[in-house]
């Protein structure tokens, strides 16, 4: 094995175990057999049987291991009785990564709603240019370039002391230099800001990280945290993003050449889909092929498969039955609907290992 182990952190509650298993499987599929990968699962309320089931996600990959830990008591004390808004207390665990994993000098943090399409070891080795953290700039920054104005959220961050609001990063994918964070006592500053404001931040600990480390987060290429919201269309956008990392967004989308896709937004592909929305269909097409290869939580995945395909097939039969009786324009529209439903069903269809 070459190089130090690639350390990766996830944070999960029991309701997110299926997407976590799929994310881990995508990581395994793109891992190098010449590196060791240590996956650290920070959890809240997982049972032994759930941990055992989750370990199946790395089966067949002896160079990938799982370890489990819980939130430290000092963070729980701070969060006790606090309104965390729409976020779980677990999301704040990444503020304490340096303390949680004292043997790690560097760590990749990943949200569970991601799909790897490249070797996370490459992300782990990213050049942080002396900064304690590396991350991809948020789509709100891209929006500000297109409109010429800061979105309300970046205005809020600016008012909190983040002078360079256009450096705001998405914290769902981060490379963390834990050694430097310990040297600079970053954890104390992060927790200090959390304790100083009892009301929830709009984006939880992501805001805290961006305020405390403003100007100290190295922007990473967007192919390591690509999501559909980068496809923003404003007049003159191409000229505005020329020479920035956002310049490659259209080609990444056209060629599907991202190295990590982030399933951002309220809809997730393990939830009942709204087939009328383009990004829902994209999510299904990306997530389910990996889900079919995931050996963990097979019973639950099969149940979702039956639920989703039953609804699609019912709609397909309805349109097929009505096609011969549909005149003119209605016939053409119904035929297009049939073709669309057949394409969507193709996302799910395939042999289950």
Residue frames relative to the residue before (quaternion, step in Angstrom):
aa qw qx qy qz dx dy dz
X 1.0000 0.0000 0.0000 0.0000 0.00 0.00 0.00
X 0.2534 -0.7845 0.5531 0.1202 3.57 -0.92 0.94
X 0.8266 0.2241 -0.1732 0.4864 3.55 -1.05 0.82
X 0.6402 -0.5153 0.3927 0.4128 3.57 -1.30 0.21
X 0.6375 -0.5055 0.3882 0.4328 3.60 -1.20 0.29
X 0.4034 -0.6786 0.5581 0.2555 3.54 -1.12 0.71
X 0.1572 -0.8161 0.5537 0.0514 3.57 -0.39 1.25
X 0.0159 -0.7971 0.6016 -0.0499 3.56 -0.81 1.08
X 0.1822 -0.7903 0.5798 0.0778 3.57 -0.93 0.94
X 0.0380 -0.7360 0.6751 0.0314 3.53 -1.16 0.83
X 0.1591 -0.7489 0.6292 0.1341 3.58 -1.26 0.39
X 0.0550 0.8436 -0.5209 0.1182 3.57 -0.67 1.08
X 0.2293 -0.6989 0.6570 0.1655 3.50 -1.32 0.61
X 0.7027 -0.4840 0.2936 0.4310 3.64 -1.16 0.37
X 0.6512 0.5422 -0.3315 0.4149 3.62 1.01 -0.65
X 0.7154 0.4263 -0.2474 0.4953 3.60 1.25 -0.29
X 0.3484 0.7823 -0.4706 0.2125 3.61 1.19 0.26
X 0.6376 0.5349 -0.3436 0.4351 3.61 0.95 -0.77
X 0.6963 0.4363 -0.3072 0.4800 3.65 0.73 -0.86
X 0.6032 0.5439 -0.3692 0.4515 3.60 1.07 -0.61
X 0.6455 0.5194 -0.3268 0.4548 3.59 0.92 -0.87
X 0.6654 0.4910 -0.3056 0.4720 3.60 0.97 -0.82
X 0.6312 0.5251 -0.3331 0.4636 3.60 0.99 -0.78
X 0.6565 0.5039 -0.3075 0.4696 3.58 0.95 -0.88
X 0.6470 0.5143 -0.3312 0.4552 3.58 0.95 -0.83
X 0.6391 0.5112 -0.3361 0.4661 3.60 0.99 -0.75
X 0.6106 0.5360 -0.3426 0.4717 3.58 1.10 -0.68
X 0.6610 0.5104 -0.3046 0.4580 3.59 0.92 -0.92
X 0.6507 0.5498 -0.3190 0.4154 3.57 0.91 -0.93
X 0.7674 0.3299 -0.1697 0.5229 3.57 1.13 -0.67
X 0.4548 0.6873 -0.4510 0.3426 3.59 1.24 0.29
X 0.4412 -0.6706 0.5295 0.2743 3.56 -1.27 0.43
X 0.4409 -0.6985 0.4884 0.2813 3.62 -0.84 0.86
X 0.6434 0.5311 -0.3139 0.4532 3.58 1.29 -0.19
X 0.6891 0.3798 -0.2880 0.5458 3.59 1.30 0.23
X 0.3566 -0.6798 0.5865 0.2584 3.55 -1.28 0.40
X 0.1492 -0.7807 0.6044 0.0538 3.56 -1.05 0.84
X 0.1040 -0.7838 0.6116 0.0292 3.56 -0.76 1.09
X 0.1215 -0.8065 0.5779 0.0293 3.56 -0.48 1.24
X 0.1634 -0.7980 0.5783 0.0458 3.55 -0.65 1.18
X 0.1326 -0.8042 0.5786 0.0312 3.57 -0.52 1.22
X 0.1261 -0.7649 0.6297 0.0501 3.57 -0.53 1.21
X 0.0025 -0.8471 0.5257 -0.0780 3.55 -0.55 1.15
X 0.1989 -0.7343 0.6334 0.1414 3.49 -1.41 0.16
X 0.8699 0.0654 -0.0768 0.4827 3.56 -0.40 1.24
X 0.4001 0.7061 -0.5019 0.2991 3.60 1.13 0.35
X 0.3340 -0.7267 0.5674 0.1959 3.55 -1.10 0.78
X 0.6855 -0.4914 0.3417 0.4146 3.57 -1.25 0.44
X 0.6658 0.5088 -0.3127 0.4473 3.59 0.90 -0.91
X 0.6434 0.5146 -0.3269 0.4629 3.60 1.07 -0.67
X 0.6269 0.5178 -0.3309 0.4789 3.57 1.07 -0.72
X 0.6488 0.5222 -0.3097 0.4587 3.55 0.99 -0.87
X 0.6510 0.5039 -0.3112 0.4748 3.56 1.00 -0.83
X 0.6502 0.5289 -0.3167 0.4440 3.58 0.96 -0.84
X 0.6100 0.5726 -0.3472 0.4236 3.58 1.09 -0.66
X 0.5523 0.6076 -0.3958 0.4112 3.59 1.20 -0.38
X 0.5595 0.6294 -0.3820 0.3806 3.59 1.18 -0.50
X 0.7294 0.3827 -0.2348 0.5161 3.61 1.17 -0.51
X 0.3607 0.7459 -0.4971 0.2577 3.60 1.24 0.18
X 0.7651 0.3080 -0.2673 0.4983 3.53 -0.98 0.93
X 0.7073 0.3619 -0.2409 0.5574 3.58 1.31 -0.01
X 0.1407 -0.8451 0.5103 0.0751 3.62 0.28 1.22
X 0.6431 0.5228 -0.3315 0.4508 3.59 1.20 -0.33
X 0.6619 0.4362 -0.3042 0.5283 3.61 1.31 0.10
X 0.0272 -0.8133 0.5807 -0.0231 3.60 -0.73 1.05
X 0.2971 -0.7398 0.5790 0.1707 3.55 -1.28 0.53
X 0.0183 -0.7589 0.6504 0.0282 3.54 -1.17 0.68
X 0.2455 -0.7908 0.5509 0.1047 3.57 -1.09 0.72
X 0.0815 0.7749 -0.6240 0.0590 3.56 -1.09 0.76
X 0.3580 -0.7281 0.5470 0.2062 3.56 -1.28 0.37
X 0.6729 -0.4933 0.3578 0.4194 3.56 -1.28 0.25
X 0.4885 -0.6645 0.4728 0.3104 3.62 -0.98 0.76
X 0.6384 -0.5764 0.3688 0.3524 3.53 -1.14 0.72
X 0.6416 0.5487 -0.3476 0.4080 3.61 0.96 -0.76
X 0.6415 0.4928 -0.3309 0.4860 3.58 1.10 -0.58
X 0.6353 0.5341 -0.3274 0.4517 3.58 0.99 -0.81
X 0.6241 0.5387 -0.3386 0.4535 3.58 1.07 -0.72
X 0.6553 0.5086 -0.3097 0.4648 3.57 0.98 -0.84
X 0.7341 0.4350 -0.2280 0.4690 3.57 0.96 -0.90
X 0.4626 0.7047 -0.4395 0.3102 3.60 1.23 -0.27
X 0.8423 0.1011 -0.1136 0.5171 3.56 -0.67 1.14
X 0.5465 0.6243 -0.3939 0.3954 3.58 1.28 0.01
X 0.4217 -0.6632 0.5552 0.2723 3.54 -1.13 0.68
X 0.1712 -0.8110 0.5552 0.0689 3.57 -0.48 1.22
X 0.4897 -0.6697 0.4338 0.3516 3.57 1.27 0.20
X 0.7912 -0.2860 0.2264 0.4908 3.56 -0.98 -0.88
X 0.6141 0.5690 -0.3369 0.4308 3.58 1.26 0.09
X 0.4706 -0.6388 0.5312 0.2971 3.52 -1.23 0.59
X 0.6049 -0.5434 0.4238 0.3989 3.61 -1.14 0.48
X 0.5739 0.6205 -0.3792 0.3765 3.59 1.13 -0.58
X 0.5885 0.5978 -0.3828 0.3870 3.57 1.06 -0.64
X 0.6489 0.5251 -0.3158 0.4511 3.58 1.17 -0.57
X 0.4574 0.7099 -0.4358 0.3112 3.58 1.26 -0.14
X 0.6363 0.5467 -0.3507 0.4163 3.58 1.05 -0.66
X 0.5261 0.6116 -0.4189 0.4168 3.60 1.23 -0.23
X 0.7593 0.3631 -0.1733 0.5114 3.56 1.17 -0.66
X 0.2457 0.8137 -0.5025 0.1582 3.59 1.18 0.39
X 0.6473 0.5333 -0.3284 0.4345 3.59 0.95 -0.82
X 0.6915 0.4528 -0.2642 0.4969 3.57 1.08 -0.73
X 0.6368 0.5502 -0.3219 0.4337 3.59 1.05 -0.78
X 0.8060 0.1869 -0.0594 0.5584 3.57 1.00 -0.84
X 0.0958 -0.8652 0.4907 0.0392 3.59 0.52 1.22
X 0.6631 0.5080 -0.3107 0.4535 3.60 1.17 -0.45
X 0.6322 0.5277 -0.3281 0.4628 3.59 1.28 -0.19
X 0.2756 -0.7544 0.5737 0.1609 3.56 -0.95 0.88
X 0.7809 0.0970 -0.0355 0.6161 3.55 1.23 -0.53
X 0.0382 -0.8066 0.5883 -0.0429 3.55 -1.07 0.76
X 0.2456 -0.7097 0.6347 0.1821 3.53 -1.23 0.62
X 0.1659 -0.7589 0.6201 0.1094 3.57 -0.86 0.95
X 0.0216 -0.7963 0.6045 -0.0081 3.58 -0.95 0.92
X 0.4282 -0.6272 0.5815 0.2918 3.54 -1.12 0.72
X 0.5521 -0.6355 0.4202 0.3389 3.58 -1.16 0.48
X 0.6664 0.4856 -0.3174 0.4684 3.63 1.17 -0.35
X 0.4653 0.6353 -0.4751 0.3927 3.56 0.77 1.11
X 0.1788 -0.7337 0.6410 0.1372 3.52 -1.37 0.36
X 0.3060 -0.7534 0.5558 0.1728 3.57 -0.75 1.06
X 0.0479 -0.7728 0.6325 0.0213 3.53 -1.06 0.85
X 0.7198 0.2791 -0.2103 0.5998 3.53 1.31 0.41
X 0.6271 -0.5493 0.3993 0.3817 3.56 -1.29 0.28
X 0.4145 -0.7335 0.4837 0.2369 3.57 -0.58 1.15
X 0.5138 0.6324 -0.4196 0.4000 3.62 1.23 -0.30
X 0.6099 0.5452 -0.3489 0.4572 3.58 1.12 -0.63
X 0.6484 0.4966 -0.3054 0.4896 3.57 1.02 -0.83
X 0.6180 0.5638 -0.3276 0.4391 3.57 1.00 -0.88
X 0.7484 0.4027 -0.2087 0.4840 3.58 1.00 -0.80
X 0.3215 0.7795 -0.4917 0.2174 3.61 1.22 0.23
X 0.4667 -0.6600 0.5173 0.2810 3.54 -1.13 0.74
X 0.1852 -0.8133 0.5457 0.0801 3.58 -0.47 1.19
X 0.3677 -0.7800 0.4512 0.2297 3.58 1.31 0.12
X 0.7432 -0.4322 0.2137 0.4638 3.54 0.98 0.91
X 0.5599 0.5995 -0.3932 0.4153 3.60 1.25 -0.06
X 0.5370 -0.6414 0.4308 0.3385 3.61 -1.10 0.48
X 0.7935 0.1825 -0.0731 0.5760 3.59 1.19 -0.52
X 0.1142 -0.7482 0.6471 0.0922 3.53 -1.23 0.62
X 0.1325 0.7808 -0.5987 0.1201 3.59 -0.97 0.86
X 0.5245 -0.6172 0.4866 0.3274 3.54 -1.31 0.32
X 0.4975 -0.6577 0.4672 0.3188 3.57 -0.89 0.87
X 0.5440 -0.6674 0.4240 0.2809 3.53 -1.07 0.88
X 0.6124 -0.5670 0.4070 0.3713 3.57 -1.21 0.54
X 0.5422 0.6077 -0.4071 0.4135 3.61 1.18 -0.40
X 0.6038 0.5437 -0.3490 0.4669 3.58 1.15 -0.60
X 0.6388 0.5169 -0.3149 0.4750 3.56 1.01 -0.85
X 0.6307 0.5304 -0.3254 0.4637 3.58 1.01 -0.81
X 0.6557 0.5177 -0.3165 0.4493 3.58 0.97 -0.84
X 0.6138 0.5377 -0.3449 0.4638 3.57 1.12 -0.62
X 0.6917 0.4974 -0.2769 0.4443 3.55 0.99 -0.86
X 0.7584 0.3791 -0.1998 0.4912 3.57 0.99 -0.82
X 0.4159 -0.7097 0.4688 0.3219 3.57 1.18 -0.48
X 0.7121 0.3753 -0.2451 0.5403 3.58 1.30 0.04
X 0.5048 -0.6252 0.4939 0.3321 3.55 -1.18 0.54
X 0.4487 -0.6469 0.5318 0.3122 3.62 -0.93 0.79
X 0.6990 -0.4940 0.3115 0.4127 3.57 -1.21 0.55
X 0.6566 0.5267 -0.3300 0.4273 3.56 0.95 -0.80
X 0.6765 0.4695 -0.3033 0.4795 3.59 0.94 -0.81
X 0.5754 0.5553 -0.3744 0.4695 3.59 1.16 -0.51
X 0.6321 0.5336 -0.3186 0.4628 3.56 1.02 -0.86
X 0.6660 0.5029 -0.2957 0.4649 3.58 0.90 -0.96
X 0.6305 0.5379 -0.3264 0.4545 3.54 1.02 -0.85
X 0.6720 0.5062 -0.2901 0.4560 3.56 1.01 -0.81
X 0.6594 0.4954 -0.2970 0.4811 3.56 1.27 -0.37
X 0.7022 -0.4851 0.2652 0.4486 3.58 1.25 0.14
X 0.5287 0.5953 -0.4285 0.4271 3.58 1.27 0.08
X 0.2264 -0.8355 0.4864 0.1185 3.56 0.21 1.30
X 0.7435 0.3164 -0.1888 0.5581 3.59 1.07 -0.75
X 0.0958 -0.8545 0.5088 0.0410 3.57 0.50 1.21
X 0.6382 0.5368 -0.3377 0.4364 3.60 1.10 -0.53
X 0.5887 0.5222 -0.3862 0.4812 3.57 1.28 0.21
X 0.3487 0.7658 -0.4768 0.2542 3.58 1.31 0.10
X 0.1565 -0.8205 0.5491 0.0272 3.56 -0.79 1.11
X 0.4682 -0.6239 0.5465 0.3049 3.53 -1.28 0.49
X 0.2854 -0.8061 0.5022 0.1288 3.57 -0.65 1.15
X 0.4316 0.7138 -0.4558 0.3105 3.60 1.23 0.22
X 0.7457 0.1451 -0.1129 0.6404 3.55 1.32 -0.34
X 0.1489 0.7975 -0.5672 0.1420 3.57 -0.54 1.16
X 0.2244 -0.6882 0.6651 0.1835 3.50 -1.30 0.54
X 0.1005 -0.8294 0.5495 -0.0014 3.56 -0.62 1.16
X 0.2578 -0.7281 0.6177 0.1481 3.55 -0.82 1.06
X 0.2172 -0.8333 0.4961 0.1112 3.57 0.08 1.30
X 0.5999 0.5587 -0.3679 0.4389 3.58 1.06 -0.64
X 0.6793 0.4729 -0.2891 0.4810 3.58 0.89 -0.92
X 0.6322 0.5325 -0.3362 0.4514 3.59 1.00 -0.75
X 0.6384 0.4990 -0.3312 0.4834 3.59 1.07 -0.67
X 0.6475 0.5319 -0.3173 0.4440 3.56 0.94 -0.90
X 0.7514 0.3852 -0.2004 0.4968 3.57 0.98 -0.87
X 0.3760 -0.7522 0.4611 0.2831 3.59 1.34 0.10
X 0.1138 0.8437 -0.5115 0.1166 3.53 1.05 0.90
X 0.6172 0.5760 -0.3530 0.4034 3.57 0.98 -0.82
X 0.6451 0.5277 -0.3275 0.4452 3.59 0.92 -0.86
X 0.6718 0.4900 -0.3002 0.4674 3.59 0.98 -0.81
X 0.6356 0.5263 -0.3261 0.4613 3.58 1.04 -0.77
X 0.6960 0.4565 -0.2685 0.4849 3.57 0.88 -0.96
X 0.6008 0.5720 -0.3555 0.4307 3.57 1.10 -0.68
X 0.6667 0.4803 -0.3021 0.4832 3.58 0.97 -0.84
X 0.6217 0.5413 -0.3379 0.4542 3.58 1.01 -0.80
X 0.6949 0.4754 -0.2766 0.4631 3.60 0.89 -0.93
X 0.6606 0.5560 -0.3106 0.3974 3.58 1.04 -0.75
X 0.7675 0.2852 -0.1578 0.5520 3.61 1.19 -0.44
X 0.2601 -0.8057 0.5110 0.1483 3.62 -0.20 1.20
X 0.6429 0.5012 -0.3430 0.4668 3.61 1.11 -0.57
X 0.5554 -0.6398 0.4068 0.3415 3.63 -1.03 0.69
X 0.4451 -0.6345 0.5592 0.2943 3.53 -1.18 0.63
X 0.6246 -0.5688 0.3640 0.3924 3.63 -1.02 0.65
X 0.8021 0.1557 -0.0770 0.5713 3.58 0.99 -0.82
X 0.6024 -0.6442 0.3398 0.3266 3.51 1.01 0.94
X 0.8409 -0.1595 0.1247 0.5018 3.52 -1.00 -0.87
X 0.5111 0.6221 -0.4339 0.4044 3.61 1.19 -0.28
X 0.6408 0.5049 -0.3149 0.4851 3.57 1.01 -0.80
X 0.6439 0.5352 -0.3232 0.4410 3.57 0.91 -0.92
X 0.6614 0.5083 -0.3029 0.4609 3.57 0.90 -0.95
X 0.6992 0.4773 -0.2774 0.4543 3.60 0.91 -0.91
X 0.6448 0.5033 -0.3320 0.4699 3.60 1.07 -0.61
X 0.7059 0.4652 -0.2697 0.4611 3.59 0.80 -1.03
X 0.7897 0.3008 -0.1430 0.5153 3.59 0.95 -0.85
X 0.2234 0.8022 -0.5259 0.1731 3.59 1.15 0.49
X 0.8078 0.1785 -0.1767 0.5333 3.56 -0.71 1.12
X 0.7005 0.4204 -0.2594 0.5150 3.58 1.32 -0.05
X 0.5745 0.5203 -0.4002 0.4890 3.56 1.22 0.56
X 0.3125 -0.7636 0.5371 0.1757 3.57 -0.61 1.12
X 0.3852 -0.7184 0.5229 0.2490 3.63 -0.70 1.01
X 0.2273 -0.7740 0.5824 0.1005 3.55 -0.89 1.04
X 0.6461 -0.5086 0.3763 0.4269 3.62 -1.19 0.36
X 0.5253 -0.6780 0.4124 0.3071 3.58 -0.93 0.86
X 0.5465 0.6141 -0.4236 0.3804 3.61 1.16 -0.22
X 0.6512 0.4844 -0.3223 0.4873 3.61 1.28 -0.09
X 0.7683 0.0996 -0.1494 0.6144 3.59 1.24 0.29
X 0.1482 0.8254 -0.5259 0.1418 3.53 0.77 1.10
X 0.1156 0.7794 -0.6139 0.0474 3.58 -1.06 0.71
X 0.7029 -0.5247 0.2898 0.3830 3.53 -1.21 0.62
X 0.6049 0.5904 -0.3672 0.3883 3.62 1.08 -0.52
X 0.5214 0.6029 -0.4313 0.4226 3.59 1.24 -0.05
X 0.6206 0.5396 -0.3430 0.4539 3.60 1.23 -0.35
X 0.2048 0.7768 -0.5581 0.2079 3.57 0.69 1.12
X 0.1731 -0.8021 0.5671 0.0708 3.56 -0.94 0.87
X 0.1474 0.7541 -0.6234 0.1445 3.54 -0.55 1.23
X 0.6082 -0.5584 0.4118 0.3857 3.55 -1.13 0.58
X 0.8359 0.1745 -0.1525 0.4975 3.54 -0.87 0.99
X 0.3434 0.7730 -0.4841 0.2239 3.60 1.24 0.16
X 0.6388 0.5542 -0.3388 0.4123 3.60 0.87 -0.94
X 0.6731 0.4859 -0.2917 0.4751 3.57 0.98 -0.86
X 0.6612 0.5350 -0.3046 0.4288 3.57 0.98 -0.86
X 0.7514 0.3859 -0.2205 0.4878 3.59 0.97 -0.81
X 0.3912 0.7251 -0.4813 0.2994 3.59 1.26 0.02
X 0.8058 0.2356 -0.2030 0.5040 3.55 -0.81 1.03
X 0.6425 0.4687 -0.3332 0.5065 3.59 1.29 0.01
X 0.6710 -0.4983 0.3571 0.4171 3.56 -1.28 0.18
X 0.6022 0.5796 -0.3556 0.4184 3.60 1.20 -0.43
X 0.4780 0.7005 -0.4220 0.3205 3.56 1.24 -0.32
X 0.7170 0.4685 -0.2559 0.4483 3.59 1.04 -0.72
X 0.3849 0.7609 -0.4654 0.2373 3.63 1.24 -0.08
X 0.6872 0.4826 -0.3262 0.4341 3.67 0.71 -0.87
X 0.6830 0.4772 -0.3044 0.4617 3.61 0.89 -0.85
X 0.6036 0.5443 -0.3621 0.4563 3.61 1.07 -0.63
X 0.6628 0.4998 -0.3033 0.4680 3.56 0.99 -0.83
X 0.6819 0.5033 -0.2955 0.4409 3.58 0.85 -0.94
X 0.7728 0.3534 -0.1794 0.4957 3.59 0.94 -0.88
X 0.3249 -0.7561 0.4968 0.2755 3.60 1.31 -0.18
X 0.3883 0.7683 -0.4259 0.2784 3.57 1.11 0.72
X 0.3285 0.7359 -0.5253 0.2733 3.59 1.15 0.45
X 0.4018 -0.7094 0.5238 0.2471 3.59 -1.20 0.45
X 0.7668 0.0581 -0.0727 0.6351 3.55 1.30 -0.27
X 0.1486 -0.7747 0.6108 0.0683 3.55 -0.84 1.03
X 0.2102 -0.7833 0.5791 0.0822 3.56 -0.82 1.08
X 0.2945 -0.7832 0.5288 0.1423 3.57 -0.59 1.19
X 0.0209 0.8485 -0.5265 0.0484 3.57 0.61 1.17
X 0.6350 0.5444 -0.4000 0.3748 3.54 -1.29 0.31
X 0.6726 -0.5149 0.3556 0.3951 3.55 -1.30 0.21
X 0.6927 0.4570 -0.2914 0.4759 3.58 1.01 -0.71
X 0.0650 -0.7656 0.6396 0.0233 3.55 -1.09 0.84
X 0.5525 -0.6694 0.3827 0.3165 3.62 -0.94 0.77
X 0.6215 0.4879 -0.3698 0.4887 3.61 1.22 0.01
X 0.5941 0.5000 -0.3729 0.5079 3.57 1.32 0.31
X 0.6479 -0.5157 0.3575 0.4318 3.64 -1.11 0.48
X 0.3645 -0.7874 0.4586 0.1921 3.60 -0.62 1.10
X 0.2855 -0.6638 0.6537 0.2248 3.49 -1.37 0.44
X 0.2680 -0.8369 0.4567 0.1388 3.53 -0.07 1.31
X 0.5705 0.6018 -0.3896 0.4007 3.59 1.24 -0.14
X 0.6780 0.4900 -0.2911 0.4643 3.59 1.19 -0.43
X 0.5150 -0.6926 0.4155 0.2872 3.53 -0.73 1.12
X 0.7128 0.4596 -0.2942 0.4406 3.58 0.79 -0.91
X 0.5519 0.5684 -0.4044 0.4570 3.60 1.17 -0.35
X 0.6698 0.4965 -0.3002 0.4634 3.57 0.90 -0.92
X 0.6233 0.5354 -0.3328 0.4628 3.57 1.05 -0.77
X 0.6526 0.5224 -0.3140 0.4501 3.57 0.91 -0.91
X 0.6489 0.5161 -0.3166 0.4608 3.58 0.93 -0.89
X 0.6820 0.5084 -0.2868 0.4406 3.56 0.90 -0.96
X 0.6946 0.4598 -0.2730 0.4812 3.59 1.11 -0.62
X 0.7465 0.4584 -0.2331 0.4223 3.57 0.85 -1.01
X 0.7020 0.5214 -0.3042 0.3778 3.59 0.76 -0.93
X 0.6058 0.5369 -0.3895 0.4394 3.67 0.95 -0.54
X 0.6578 0.4723 -0.3114 0.4973 3.60 1.06 -0.69
X 0.6180 0.5532 -0.3410 0.4425 3.58 1.03 -0.82
X 0.6441 0.5310 -0.3289 0.4416 3.60 0.99 -0.76
X 0.7021 0.4473 -0.2624 0.4880 3.58 1.20 -0.54
X 0.5620 0.6247 -0.3754 0.3912 3.59 1.28 -0.13
X 0.3029 -0.7996 0.4900 0.1695 3.64 -0.53 1.11
X 0.6091 0.5403 -0.3602 0.4553 3.61 1.23 -0.13
X 0.8504 0.1402 -0.1217 0.4924 3.56 -1.22 0.65
X 0.1162 0.8357 -0.5249 0.1120 3.55 0.98 0.92
X 0.6448 0.5319 -0.3386 0.4320 3.59 0.90 -0.85
X 0.6809 0.4888 -0.2868 0.4639 3.55 0.91 -0.91
X 0.6568 0.5075 -0.3104 0.4634 3.58 1.00 -0.81
X 0.6344 0.5191 -0.3281 0.4695 3.57 1.02 -0.75
X 0.6357 0.5294 -0.3286 0.4558 3.59 1.01 -0.80
X 0.6438 0.5037 -0.3158 0.4817 3.59 1.00 -0.80
X 0.6231 0.5537 -0.3245 0.4471 3.54 1.00 -0.89
X 0.6840 0.4778 -0.2909 0.4682 3.58 0.84 -0.97
X 0.6436 0.5386 -0.3217 0.4384 3.57 0.96 -0.86
X 0.7166 0.4574 -0.2634 0.4558 3.57 0.77 -1.04
X 0.7100 0.4642 -0.2784 0.4505 3.60 0.80 -0.98
X 0.5858 0.5643 -0.3819 0.4388 3.60 1.08 -0.59
X 0.6663 0.4953 -0.3040 0.4673 3.59 0.91 -0.90
X 0.6671 0.5006 -0.3077 0.4581 3.59 0.94 -0.84
X 0.6775 0.4908 -0.2989 0.4591 3.57 0.92 -0.88
X 0.6022 0.5475 -0.3578 0.4577 3.59 1.08 -0.62
X 0.6639 0.4871 -0.2969 0.4836 3.57 0.96 -0.87
X 0.6370 0.5349 -0.3269 0.4486 3.57 1.01 -0.82
X 0.6609 0.5023 -0.3087 0.4643 3.61 0.91 -0.89
X 0.6164 0.5564 -0.3407 0.4409 3.56 1.04 -0.80
X 0.7105 0.4452 -0.2649 0.4762 3.59 0.84 -0.96
X 0.6313 0.5277 -0.3416 0.4542 3.60 1.01 -0.73
X 0.6449 0.5217 -0.3169 0.4599 3.58 1.01 -0.83
X 0.7384 0.4381 -0.2308 0.4577 3.57 0.94 -0.88
X 0.4742 0.7166 -0.4268 0.2820 3.60 1.20 -0.37
X 0.6990 0.4748 -0.3178 0.4301 3.68 0.70 -0.90
X 0.7184 0.4373 -0.2450 0.4824 3.59 1.16 -0.53
X 0.5677 0.6060 -0.3720 0.4149 3.60 1.29 0.14
X 0.2570 -0.8004 0.5217 0.1457 3.61 -0.51 1.09
X 0.9001 0.0988 -0.0305 0.4233 3.50 -1.37 0.48
X 0.8588 0.0131 0.0365 0.5109 3.50 -0.84 -1.14
X 0.6326 0.5361 -0.3356 0.4469 3.58 1.00 -0.75
X 0.6017 0.5533 -0.3453 0.4611 3.57 1.12 -0.70
X 0.6777 0.4940 -0.2944 0.4584 3.59 0.88 -0.95
X 0.6568 0.5053 -0.3094 0.4665 3.57 0.97 -0.84
X 0.6636 0.4950 -0.3127 0.4657 3.58 0.96 -0.82
X 0.6308 0.5326 -0.3310 0.4569 3.58 1.04 -0.75
X 0.6456 0.5047 -0.3150 0.4787 3.58 1.02 -0.80
X 0.6278 0.5326 -0.3300 0.4619 3.58 1.06 -0.77
X 0.6294 0.5306 -0.3279 0.4635 3.59 1.02 -0.80
X 0.6622 0.5007 -0.3071 0.4653 3.58 0.90 -0.91
X 0.6490 0.5191 -0.3184 0.4561 3.59 0.99 -0.84
X 0.6622 0.4978 -0.3065 0.4687 3.59 0.95 -0.86
X 0.6316 0.5250 -0.3324 0.4637 3.58 1.04 -0.71
X 0.6371 0.5143 -0.3280 0.4712 3.58 1.04 -0.75
X 0.6741 0.4962 -0.3004 0.4573 3.58 0.96 -0.84
X 0.6250 0.5259 -0.3371 0.4682 3.56 1.06 -0.69
X 0.6024 0.5820 -0.3532 0.4168 3.57 1.10 -0.70
X 0.5487 0.6036 -0.3936 0.4239 3.60 1.21 -0.47
X 0.7474 0.4120 -0.2117 0.4762 3.55 0.94 -0.91
X 0.6443 0.5713 -0.3366 0.3810 3.56 0.99 -0.80
X 0.4239 0.6615 -0.5342 0.3122 3.54 -1.07 0.81
X 0.5795 -0.5890 0.4305 0.3633 3.52 -1.21 0.43
X 0.3172 -0.7281 0.5768 0.1912 3.55 -1.00 0.86
X 0.4097 -0.7176 0.4959 0.2670 3.62 -0.74 0.95
